[in-house]
Amino acid sequence: MNNEKEEKTLILASASQARKQILEQAGFSVIVRPTGAFEGSSIKHPGERAEILSQHKLETFIVKYPELKNLNFHIITADTVISCQESIFGKPSSRNDARNMLIQFSGSVHSVFTGYSIMFPHTGEIVSGWESSDVTFFNLGSNEIEKYLNAGEWYGAAGSYRVQGTGLRMISSIKGSYFTVAGLPIHKISGILRERGF
């Protein structure tokens, strides 16, 4: 029984509760070990930027937790960025920054890119990539935006909203995977794990 549990255990090198919940919903036991890695990048393509940032988180994890990389647990990192009207958005730096993002997204379509990296035990193999989904927002009034900001969900969220929270009410439609928007393309990651017998 312990071996079975160990085989289903992953290390999530991220503080994101949404990512943890997605993995747990998929049947995995999750050990959370945030890296605190710097999330800036000069790469212009949002998908490539998200992938590189996830790789950087993995590198930071290995340095920060050298004792854990030798355990029989797969290690997963991820990062999400948003592209809208040729601009790239990450996490807001302030409430005002969050307000400006939501105003820009209002009544328009933006693309959510989530990059991921997976390190496999024993071999040290790393597989990384990115997935994207298009999100359309309703036209948002200023009162609606302020009410959302008052709820505090914007803090620490790429693009200043959380699809798994009340931010879902601002969304008219999603073209692609909901999980990519939530911060972890679980179908892609599960497929990679299955291919390698996990």
Order of alpha helices (4+ residues) and beta strands (2+ residues): alpha-beta-alpha-beta-alpha-beta-beta-alpha-beta-beta-alpha-beta-alpha-alpha
